[in-house]
Amino acid sequence: MALPRILLIDDNKSRVLELETIFQFIDYRIEISGSEEYQSSDSKIGQLAAIFVGDGIDKQATVINQVIDWGKDTPVILLINKGTLSQVSSLIVQSVFYVLEWPTSYTVLKALLHRLPIGDAQAGIYSPEVIDRRKSHIQRLKGKSHAIVGIRKLIDRVASSDATVLILGESGTGKEVVARSLHDASLRSDKPFVPINCGAIPGELLESELFGHEKGAFTGALTTRQGRFEMAEGGTLFLDEIGDMPLAMQVKLLRVLQERSFERVGSNKTINCDVRVIAATHRCLEDEIKENRFREDLFYRLNVFPIEIPPLKDRAEDIPLLINDLINRMEASNRGSVRLTHAALSLLMQHDWPGNVRELANLIERLAIMNPKGLVDAVDLPEKFHKFQVSDQIINDVEVNLEDDENLDPLEVIASFDGSSKSLAQLPEQGIDLKEYLNVLEIDLIRQALNECSGVVAHAAKRLNMRRTTLVEKLRKYDMQR
């Protein structure tokens, strides 16, 4: 079996020699080229497992763009000096497969090589480990809006790097979901993901929470305790609501980020740490800096790779997918279930959602309690949603998106009450069981449509002016499947 081949384009001779030794040791063939003669390798691109491009070469952006254009699916890895990611153009970072900080460790390089398409670069065959990571963060981040698609791409670009990431967005937008997705897609995914909410812990206790303490360090310190940095060793530490961290703690955090070491409270022993830091805040840190509530040097240390999550009101097309996911989660944990009509969905998509996804999740749970396994129409929604008008155009646009995802259960569709005063039927004096009456009427009309269409469900659905998936759902509901 032929050894996988790597092309290294680099003018840094010492780095070239080190990489050549490492690649040969782990059974990779390496072809070396300088920035002046790399073009002669274009005919071999399709046979390569990856292309490594060093920083500092002449016309770096041109070289990267050209090898990407040649290689199509061949991964391009950018080599940069450690700590210089913030100096690299974001366009370059987004265009390459991976940014590798140099010097690096054998473990990181080996893990990176496992992610490469070995054996058939053109076919884009990736290892199961990589596929699982990609599925993991795609499954976590529900949505098809441009914003969510863009966030997934940013996660793919930065996940394998150890660069500090700052996640920005309003409360409830899902910043921790993005952080966990980033951890899952990273080379540290098999190590701990440790979250801490900096705004929920009193300032005097935050130092102990982050760095740990020794026995007797302060009143109540009855035992030695690890901090979150030690708990996250080798993995990811998620500092949520970093904008609420007291200034005194910001100084200590800055030192840890710079030195990669700390001391427990009550100890003078330095502990080295290998932790990837992801921070998040709903605050505008630039404004906090102006008000002297946040350190400017810490901001620049954290803001190496920012990811901004837009509020839910700016990505209404994600709401149906989020609702499906929320319902599936409730069903999986035996917390009930609920179905929504398209009329109800239309109203939900017009709401501003000041509480974002968290507010949506609370509403769906409330609806499931009020209507256990029932069908929720527009009139069943809380009063604040009644000011909106049902819009068929919104629903039609969403239906196209829903059909694109084979893994999604279709949302239920029924006719909605339009407020018309025209009577279609007379109510008997003694009254009727409306639910039973409507069920019988619906079954009869469905049966007529199927008979007229020789049992072809798709044609019957057109006669009834509903989606095929909706009709299939009703056939199951009324036990009319053949």
Summary of the structure (lengths in Angstrom):
residues: 482
radius of gyration: 28.3
end to end distance: 53.7
largest distance: 95.5
contacts: 1427
relative contact order: 0.07
helix: 48%
strand: 13%
